[in-house]
């Protein structure tokens, strides 16, 4: 049987995501998809679509039916009818059950997946919400209290989520499209100074603080607009670095010094405001070896 | 205008899952036509591991699966294709798009160019414009390039929101919006033509290289 869920609490950026809406860049639409792709997968590959949880209280009630859920990503706390359960994990929900999730010790994004597909219309082949383009998910917007989600009939149990070995160390990058415009001194300092994750973050981008003023001197480079990819680090005219994330604009005209490698972008997405970051350059070949070995 | 013979493409990685073939570091007719021509060839090439081909103003982005191919082999394939590339490509399709030239910046634009409003409208529509690329936002097309006498910088301030179907003008180009958005470009008109529909596949009508005749509504 299917199930009906009522959202009782949600943060302002809590959205529905699936693997992403790929192939739409030439139509002016970036792929969206999970901010932490690895955590989305670890939450269990059950039905299509997940709720991407943010650093805010989340609560849902099963108003009818039953389902299994899997959850992972960051360190959240989860309770079933007020009783705490371990994170990550799985559980079975019956009609009337209430699930409460709260941000815990670390991380920005968690994923709640279901044994059944979230029954919403696919938009251009995907359920992912693009808040920038206002499409996908539920009416192209973030979830809010009072929303009702139907789960489809077919069931496919989420696998038991596994924890992730903590990876520490610098965030690795490949030099970006405009790296040479910054000059050797700035490039060297970019690798040697420390940056801070700022509180200004969303699915489009994360602003960094630059306490050592690596990019202090304003640049007013006029560049031809060119392709943007997730992980690009662009430098605004006032010297502010911004890491472009899953809802990035498909093209942009600010200079980009570097691109965070795929193996480290999930880890970066989970860093909270105030976290210090060191950047370290690697070759594209090295980034590929990390991906192939699964050593994120 | 830069002649095709001076166009020298650079192949550069963009992160670890994309490669960019860039024909110039600034916008020119030749670089834009070369990018469109290369994208058309790559669309038919089905190179192993390539997941998406995206023409931009002066470049083509290829997204690839690094478990199926390497940067080095992809760059090698691209060099071979570039070697035999006809950089002017095939002509695009022709469109006539009706425009109400009634935007709030129309008078300022005409004045800044030393023209009356009717003179500006006539000059703007004298030649069809090519779709240079789709980008920035869903269905947003950059059309150009205008002759040097019709080049204006952007406005000093950003307008917080313009509706879908806005006709924007700046930097030697005319753009058509397909979604509501903020913009620093001059708002010169409006069209009922909708270039983005999320319910159909593909979701946009206009393609890079298409020719657009702007038809002023009376």
Interface residues (C-beta under 8 A of the other chain):
Chain A: X22 X23 X24 X25 X26 X27 X28 X29 X123 X124 X125 X132 X133 X134 X135 X174 X176 X177 X223 X224 X225 X226 X227 X229 X230 X231 X232 X249 X250 X251 X252 X259 X260 X261 X262 X284 X285 X287 X288 X291 X292
Chain B: X12 X13 X14 X15 X16 X17 X18 X20 X22 X24 X25 X26 X27 X51 X52 X53 X54 X55 X56 X57 X58 X59 X61 X63 X66 X67 X70 X71 X72 X133 X134 X135 X136 X137 X138 X139 X140 X142 X178 X179 X196 X198 X199 X201 X202 X203 X204 X208
